[in-house]
Amino acid sequence: MHIATLGPSGNNHELIAKRYLRMRCSGEGSVTLFSQFEAAFQALLEGHVSHVLQCTAHATHSDCVGRYMHRAYPVDTFIAGSKPLALIAQRDSVRPTQVALQPATRYYTDLTAYTEIIDAPTTVAVAEGLLAGRFEAGICAEEVLGQAPEQLRLVQSLGPALDTWVMFATTPLAASSPLRLDADA
């Protein structure tokens, strides 16, 4: 199995794709990361990869389902937890006024104390911005604290997000698959 999914390296799409290979494919297979899902689906349609993995919380999920209907079919679905997330701030910022986040994480905690919300493309980008000192605070993987404990502090541990994931392939599931709940079944 060769899974295409969204990058960059270190994000939850890569984490879940590797977990899928380990748990459903005995660790056999590979993962290729793309900067946009459109490129991942194009690679699937061109036969460069066998599957595309996408989180249903991703902003492009409904567009991809529509755009690739009758060419890329959902063949598996499951629930998986992300890396544990946290609201993290710079140690020298006692009352941060700005917070960076990937839009899907916007409601994971109360952010009313922040006057400026900065959208970032991924939680990895939030972590990179915190480490570079570009953001006063942000929601990202809690593990980033270990990279700069003298620079960053924990504001609130959020735990893993439980998301629904869909695996796509170019051949649809058989009508007899237990994953299908068709009206005529």
Buried (B, 14 or more C-beta within 10 A) or exposed (E): BBBBBBBBEBBBBBBBBBBBBEEBEEEEBEBBBBEEBBEBBBBBEEEEBBBBBBBEBBEBBEEBBEEBEEEBBBBBEBEBBBBEBBBBBBEEBEEBEBBBBBEBBEEBBEBEEBEEEBEBBBBBBBBBBBBEEBBBBBBBBBEBBEEBEEBBBEBBEBEBBEBEBBBBBBEEBEEEEEEEEEEEE
